[in-house]
Amino acid sequence: MIPAEDAYITVEKSWKQSTLPPCSDMFPWAHEFYVNSPRPSYAGSAIILRSKTTRDKTIDNIARFRGSVDLADVFMSWPNVTDMSTNDISLEDEILSLNIGFTKQMVDLCKHAGVMPFLKTDVPAYSQFHLKPKINIEQTDLGYNQIIDYIGFSSFADLPTGFLVVPLNHVRDVIISQNNETRQHQLISQYDILRFNNWDSDLKYHENMELAIFTSATNIDDTIWVGNHQDNVNYRKQFALRELGKYQKPKTVMNAPSVDRSIINVDAISYDDSSLCSEKLYYIPSIEVPWILFIKCNESSSLPSSEILENTLTSILNAHTDEGEFTPRKSKSLDFPSSGSIALGQLNIASVEVLLNTCYLIYQVYASTKFQALLYCSNGYTETSLLLIAYLIFLWDIPLEETLLRLHKEYGRPYFLFHADLQILGHLQSILREFSPNRKSNSTKYLESVKTYLVTQDPKDLLRLSITSEMFSNIFLFKLPSSSNFTNLKGPLPSKILDHLYLGSLEHAEKPELLKKLGITHILSVGERLSWVFNHESKRSKCEEWYSNWKIIEKQGIQICWIQNLEDNGVDPIINQLTHALEFIDTCYKQNGKILVHCMVGVSRSATVCIAECMKRLKCDVMRAYLYVRVRRLNIIIQPHLMFMYELEKWAEEYTEQKTPKTEWHLLCREISKLNCKYD
């Protein structure tokens, strides 16, 4: 027997002193392609296997030892009885009959824990992030071959705090306060604080938090706010707090570009006053004008009828003329189909009129009452983009391409249009602009209509926008030109990661005119050659710099750096190129320029470079930078393979100044695997 205190000290010392083995030692051995490769030594590493969960399953993901993994992460699951074929011999007896040292006590413990005494195995693959127990065990040196003495602790304060992700006394406080009636009116609970402070697990929760703050409400041209489901919840809770007399107005009016909003560098939050934590974890704008119309876009909704739109407008106008202060009970909710759910062939006169009158409703709410609308969906951009862009074309009276650029550059609002959306908007933009309130004749007519209704209270006096069959036929004669940079794209625009940093694909980089419209001044091509820059016939110009694995050239007013001989094959290392890549990005940054980093698709090689740049600029660890980039890539899932992520961990050991604590390598793998499991 050895004292447990000694084991604690030994493991904690290992954590502080250990570094990952060199990349050249770990790969390709870690891919399991080369079974005869010598195993690299990982001296000083330590992993805690957590064999018993907490009694309260609801807090199981926050009451953890640092760096701990569950038995189910490492061992094969014990099959259910219904999964087993009926025979005379039990599974326990089959395991014991193998005669490889298993005891009856050991097998019973495994059955109780729901695991079998066999390590999980993965098929060889360089892109998989699942925990690899087999190779991890092969890599370890035996530290203790003795039973560690059991220690009982008389209080939470006696536990070794260096091993705890979150202090267990705070978990206890959450359990005690679960029935507190005032919790329903708070934007964030103590349970949320515990989950947020634990970056060792539940990365999906942190992704949801980052997405919620990144896509939170943006005010567009005073008339409308665009946000996500959490904005709707937060706003209604703020009104509940007002009624309780506990509402505190945000200290600053925040309408910063979405790209700047993040939880990545939020320090561990205090558990003492959860009401002060809301502004750290949620972007809460100071709303001077109440939201009275809430439009939710989702794929299960159908187009609202003309009667619903008319009743919504009359109800809002009547609420505005009532005496007394505005309350949420007078607000109206409306459902609308999501982006991508309407095909061009489904359009008819009635559906076009509904879209047109929905835009008219949003405008008229603000123009007549000075109240505003919130357009929202679950993630803040995917399902709302069609209606948002249609409304802005209607409001601003400008073409589709100009609308997209203005929304991106002036408001920094993320959006995601499917190809079907671009087709519809391309054809409908002429009608949307024809009815635009930005045209004096239209705005005067719209204003007079409401004035008349407020006097007569007769809905017939309210204007309803309509189109003729000839106008409907003409929309199919108008479409975006084939040379359009937007309709020719097979996906969205490049993703804005930081103010100076864009992540995209080779397709984006092959469109210099599009990049100039976005303000791109530099391009970093990671492993892919640009046909308009490096063609076979081109001669070296005076502005070129040629190196062994990378080239720099200026063409059409854009500085281009091409990193050569770097494939996404699980073999070519990227760590040797990171320093050069980040130096080129830094040159762009110091010149107040904007750079597009791309590879073929924009999910692995170029995403790895962007993660490194975020680690450098935000001074954070790999996991937080990965999450930051992942969220801002919108609906395109970044997938740097296993070796690239490992190289980022090694690069971080030498070159970064992290404000955030390092996440253990095996936990990073586990959490990324959980995030990607539904895409496998």
N, C-alpha and C positions, 0 to 999 in steps of 0.2 A: 504494500500500500504506500502511496505517496501523498503528501498533503495537497489538497485542492488549491490552496493558496499558491503553492509553487507552480502548479500547472497554469494558473491565471497569469502569473508574472512571466512565465516562459512564453506563452502565446502572445501576450501583449507586447513583449519585447520583439518577438518575431514580426508582428504587424508593422512596428515602427521601423525596423531595420531592413526588411526584405524588399528586394526589387525583382521585377519579372525577369526571367531568362532572356537572353538576346533573341531577337526575331529570327536570326539565321539558325539558331538552335531549335526553336520551337516549330518552325515551319520548313518543309511541309509535313513534319512528323505529326503535328496536331490535327492535320486533315485525315490521318489514318490511311493515306494512300500507300505509304511506304512502311509496312509493318516491321521491316528489319532495320529501320533507322534507329540509331542509339537514342535512348530517352534523355532529354535535357534535365539537369538537376534544378530543382526549385528550392534552394535552401532557405529555411526560415518561414516558409508559407504555413498558414494555419487556417483550417475551416472548422466551424462548429456545426455538428449535426444536431439538429433540434428534434429530439425524439418524442417530446410530449407537447401538445398544443395547450393553449389556455382553455379554461373551462367555459369562458364566454367567447363563443366563436366570432361575435361581431367585432371584437377588438383583437382577434388573433393576428391580423396583419400588421399591428403596430407594437405589440408586446414581444419584441424579438431581441435576441443577443446580436451584437454587431457581427456582420459577416456570416450569419448562420443560414443554413439551408435545411429544408425538411427532408426526412427520410425518403419521401415520395419523389424528391428531385433526383435522388441518387440510385434508389433500388426499384426493381420491377414491382408493379402493384400486385397485391394478393388477389387472385380472381374471385369473383362472386361464385357462390355455389351453383347458380343457374347457368354460369358460363362453362362449368365443368361437365364433361361427359360422364354419365353414370357408370360407375364400376365399383368393384368390391374394395379397392384400396383407396385410402384417403390421400389427399395431397400432402398432408404432414408426413405420412408414412413413406410416400414416394421420395420426399426430400431427404428423410433420414436414411433411406435405403441406398443413397448415393455414396455413403461411407467416405465423406470428404471432411469430416470433423464437426459436422453440425450436431448439436445436442438438442434434446427434447425441450429444454428450457429456452434455448435460442430460437427454435422454430415457433414456440408458443408466443414469445415476445414479438417476433415478426408478424405473426398472424394478428396479434392484438393491435399492432401499429399499422396493419393494412399493407405490408410490403413483404416481398419474398427475399430470401437471402442471396439474391443475384443482382449484380450491377446492371443498370441499363446500358444498352449499346446502341450506337447510331450507325447508319450506313455512312461510308466515307463521302464527305461533301465539304467543299471549302466555303460554302455560304451558310452553313447551319450554325446556330448559336446555342443549341441545346447544351446543357451541362454534359460533359463527357467523363462520367465517373471512371470508366475503364482506364483512359489515358491519364487522368488525374491521379489515380491510385498508383499507376506505374511510375509516375513522376516523383512521388513522395518518398522521403526517407522516414523510417520508423523512429518517432521521437520518444514514445513511451510504450513499453510492452508490459505495463502494469495497470492494475485497477486503481483509478483515482478515488481517493476517499470522499465520501459523501459529507457535505456540510449543510446543516440547517441554519437558516438565517432568521433571527428573531424579528426583524423589521425590514422595510424597504430600504431604509437608510444604510443597512449593513451590506447591501449588494455592491459588488465592484462596479462602479459607475462607468469605468472605461469600456466595459463590455456591453453596455446597454445602448441601444439605438435611441430609445426614449426612456426617461426615468419612469419606473413602474408606479411611483406614487402618483404621477399624473394620470396614468391609466386608471388607478383606483379612484381618483377624483372624478374622472369621466363617468365611471360606473355609478358613483354616488349621485351625480348631478343629472343622470339621464332623464329623470322624471321632472326636472325643473320646467315649470309651465312657460317661463319666459323664453325658452330656447327657440320656440317656433318663430319668434319675431327677430331673431338675430340672423345676419347674413352668413355667419360662419360659427360653427359649434366648436367646443373643445375637442370633440372627436376628430373633426376636420384638421385641427391644428396638430394633433398627434400624428395623423396620417401624413400631413405635409412635411413634418419634421423628420420623417423616416424615409430617406432616399435610398435605403438598402432594399426596399421592396415596393411592390404596387406601383410600378412605373406608369401603368395605365391611368391610375388616379392622377399622377402628376401631369401626364399628357393632357388629360381632360382639363385640369386647372390651367395649364399653359395655353391650351386652345381657347378656353373661355376668356382669358384676359387678352389674348392676341386678337380675337375676333369680336371683342366687346364693342359696345355701341359707338358709332361714329355719326356725327351730325353732318348731313349733306345739304348744303345750301339752305340751311335754316328750316326747310319744310319737312324734312324726314330724318329719322334716325334709323340706322341699320345695325343690327346686332345679332345676338344668339339667345338661346332659350334662357340662359342664366341672367341675362339683362332683364328679361320679363319678370323672372322670379325676384331679383334684387329690387327692382322698381316697386313691385307690389309690397314687398316687405318694408321698404322705406316708408310707404304710406301707412302701414300698420304701426311703425314706430312713431310716426307723426301723431297718430291718434292716441298712442300711449304717452306722448310727451317726451319720448326718448330719442327722437331723431336729431342727429348732429350733421349739419351740412358739411360736405367735403371741404377741406381747407383750401384747395385750389381748383380752378376750373380746368379740367383736363380734356383736351381733344387732340392729343398727340397722335402722330401716325401709328397705326397698329403695330408696325415692325418694332417700335421702341417699347412696347408693353410686354413685360415678361416677369415670371416668378423665379427665373434662373438664379439671380443673385440676391434673392430675399434671404436674409439670415434666418436661423432658427427662431420661430415666433414664440413670444412669451405666452404662457398658459394663464396668466393672471387676469387678463381683460380681453376676452375674445372680440369685444365690440371694436377695439382699436386695430384689430388685425384685418378687418374687411378691406381697407384701402390698400393693404399690401398684397392680398391674394386676388382681389377683384379690381378691375378698372371701373371706378364709380364716378361718372361725370356729374358735374353740378348742373342739374336740370332746372333752368329758370322758367321754362314753359312746360306745363304738364303734358304728358302723353295721354291722348284720349282715344286713339285708334291703334289697335294691336293686330297686325296682319301676320299670321303664321303660315309659312310655306312648307308643305310636306307632300310626299309622293302619294299619299292616300286621299288627298283632297281633290275635288273636282272644281271646275270654274263656278264661282258664285253666280246666282241668277241676277238679272237686272233689278228685280224687286228687292232682293237682299241689299244690293248696293244702294238703291234709293232709300230704303228704310234705315240703313246705317247712317247715311248723310242727314236725313231729317232728324233722327234721334240725336245726333251730335249737335246739330244746329239748335234743337230745342233745349238740350242740356246747357248750352252756352247762354241761352236767354233766361234760364231759370235764375231765381234769386238764390243767394248763398254761395259758399265756397265750393270749388270743384272737388269732387271725391272720386275715387276709383270706381265706385258703383255706377257712375255715369259713363264710364268708358265703354267702348264697343270692340268686339273681337270679330275677326274675319279670317277665314281659311282660303288659301289659294294654292293651285298646283305648283309642284316644285319644278325647278329648272330641269330640262331634259325629258320631261314627261309629256310634252306636247310636240307632235310631229307636224311638219309643214303640210302634209296631206290631210291633217285633221282640222285645219282652219276652215271656217265658214264665216258668213257675215255675222252671225250671232256671237261666235267666240271672239272675233276681232273687236266687236263692240263691247264685250265684257272687259277685255284687256284695256281698251281705250277708256272706259268709264271707271275702271279701278284706278287708273292713273289720275283721272279727273277727280275722283273722290279724295285721294291723298292730297292733291294740290288744294282742293277747295276747303278741306278741313283747316289747313293753316291759313289760307288766304282770307277765310271768313271769320275764324274764331281765334287765330293765333295760337291755338293748341297744335300739337304735333302728333305724328304717327310713328310707331315703332314697327319696322319690317324685320322679322326675325325667323330663324330656323334653328335646328339643333346645333350645328357647328358654326353658324354665322356667315356662311358664304355659299355652300353648294346649292341649296334649295332656293335661296332668295335671288340669285343672280339674274335670272330671266326677267322677273318683275322689276327689280331695281334698275337694270339697264334700260328697259322699256320706259320706265317712269322718267329717267334722266334725259332720254332723247326727247320725250314729251315736254319736260320742264325747260330744258336748255335750248331746244330747237337747233341741235347740231347733229351731224352725221354720226353713225355708229362708231366708227374708228376714233373720231375726236372725243366721243363720250367715254370710251374705254380708256383712252390716254389721260383725259382730264381726271377721271375717277382714280386712276392709279397714281398719277404724278401730284395732283393737287390735294387729294384726300387720303392717299395711301391705303385705300380700302381694298382688302382681298376679295376677289371674286373668281368664279369658276364657271365658264360657259361651255356647255356641250356643243358639238357640231350642229345638232338640231336647233339649238338656241340661236346660234349665229345665222343659220338659214332663215329662221323666223324673223329675227330682228332686222336682217338685211332686207327682207321684203317689206316689213311693216314700217320701217323708219320713215317712209314718205308720208304715211297716214298719221303717225304719231306727231310728226313735225307740223303737219297741216293744222292740227288742233292745238298746237302748243300755246300755253298762256303767255309765252314770251313774245307773241305777236299781239300788238295793241288791240286789234279788233276782237280777238278772242278773249283777252283778259277783261275787256269792258263788258262783253256779253256775259261772261261768267259772273262777274260782280253784280250786274243788274238782276240776273236770275235769282241770286240769293237774297238780295234786297227785297225783291217782290215777294218771295216766299215768306220772309220774316214778317211781312205785313199781313199777307193773306192766310198763311199757314196751310196753303193748299199745295200738296206735293206736285200737282200738275204744272205749277209755276216754276218748278225746278227744271233746269236744263238737263236733257239726257242726250249724250253724244251718239250720233248714228251715222252710218255710211250707206251709200247707195251700192247697188250691184255693179255699177260701172267702176266705182272706186275700188271695190273688192277685186274686180278683174284686173285692174291696173297694177295692183301690188305685185302680181306675178311677172309684170313686165320690168319691174325694178329689182335689181339685185346688186350685191357688191361686185366690183370688178374682179376679174380673175387674177389680177396682179395684187390684190389686197394682201397685206402681210398677215392679216388676222384670220380670214377665212381659209387660207392655205395651210395654216398651222394645224397639225394633227392633235394638238393639245393646247393648254393655256399658255399665257405669256411666261417668260422666265420668272422664277420666284425671287422676290426681294427678301434677302436674309438679313442684311444690315443696310444702313443707309448707302453704303458704298459697294455693297456686295450682292450680286445676283447669281442664282444657280439655275442652269438650264441645260439644254440638250444640243447636240450637233445641229439639229434643224434650226434652232434659234440662232446659233452662231453663223449659219450660212445665209442669214438675212441682215446684212449690214444696215440697210435702210431702216428696218424695224428697230435695230439696236440704237441707231442715232436718235430716233424719236423718243426712245426711253432714256436718252442721255448717257448711254454707254460709251465710255472713252477707251476702255482697255478690254482685252479678251485673254483669258488663260485657257488654252486648249490642252486638256489632260489626256494625252495618248491618241488624239484624233487630229487629222490634218484637214484644214479648211481649204476647200477647192478654190475659193476666190482669192486666197492669199498665197498658199504654197502649191502652185501648179507646176507641172513638170517642165514647162517652158520658161518659167520665171527666172530672171537673172538676179544675182545678189545686188542689192542697192546699197547706197551709202549708209542708210539708217539701220541696216541689218547687223545683228550680233549673233555669231554662230558659236555654239559650244557643243560638247560631246553629245549630250542628251536633250538639249533644248535650244530653241532659236527664238530670237526677238526681232520683230520687223514692224514697221509702221506702214499702214496702207489705208487709204480713204479716210485719213484723219484718226484712225484707231490704232493703238499700240497692241500688238498681238505677241503673246509668248506661247510657243508650242513645246510642250514636254513630249519627247518621243520615246518609243520603245517601252511603253507602260501599258500592258494589257490587263484586263480584268479577269485574270485566269487563276487566281489563287497562288501564283508563283512569283510574278513580278512584284518586287517591293516598292512601296511608295515613300517610305520614310526618308530615303536619301534625296528625294526631290522636294520634300516639304519646305526646307529652308529656302530654296530658290523660289518656290511658288509663293511663299508668304512675303518674301522680299519684293517680288513683282507686285503683289497686291498692295503692299505698304507704299510702294512708289505711287500707285494710283491714289491711295488714301491721302498721301501728303499733297497731291496735286488737286485735291477736292474733286476727283473724278469718280466714275462708277465702273465697276468691272464685272464682266460676265465670266463665270467659271463653268466650264462644260466638259463633258466627255461624250459618249454616244447618246445615252438616255438621260443622264443627269441624276443618277441614283447611287452610284458606287464610287468611282474614282474622283469625280468632281465633288461629290458630296463629302468625301473624306477630307479634301482640301478645305472645304467650307467649314467643316466641324473644327478643324485645326485653327482656322482664322477666328472662329467664335471663341474657342478656348483661349486664344491669345488676347482678343479684344475684351471679352467679358470676364477673363481671369477665372474660368470655371473648369471643372473636371470633364472627362470624356462623356459621362452619362448625361450631364446637363446640356453640354454643347450638342450632343446627338439629338436630344429631345428638342432643343431650340430650333435646329435646322429641320428636323422631321416635321414639326408643326407648320413651319413656314413654307414647306414644299407643297402645302395644300393636299390635294387628293392623289398626289404622286408619292408613293412610299419609298423613301430612301432605303437602300439596301447595301451599304458597304459590307464586303464580306469579312469573314472572321479574321483573316490576317491583317487587313487594313485597320480594323478596330484595335487589334493587339498592337500594331505599330503606333497608333495614336497614344495608347497607354505608355508605351516605351518612350515616345517623343515627349510626353508630358513629364516624365521623370527628369528630363534634362533641360527642357526649354521653356516651360511655362511657370508662371507665378499664380498658383491657384488660391483663390479666396475660399473656395468651397472644399470640403473634405473629399479625399479620394474614395471612389467606390471600388470595392474589391473586384478583380477581373472576373471571377466565377459568377458574381452577382450581376455584373453588367451583362454577361452572356445570358443568364437566366431571364432577366427582365426584358431584354430585346427579343428573346425567343417567345416570351409570352405575348409581347406586342404583335409579333408577326405571325402567330399561330393561325389566325383566321385567314391569312393570305397564302399559307403553305399549300 
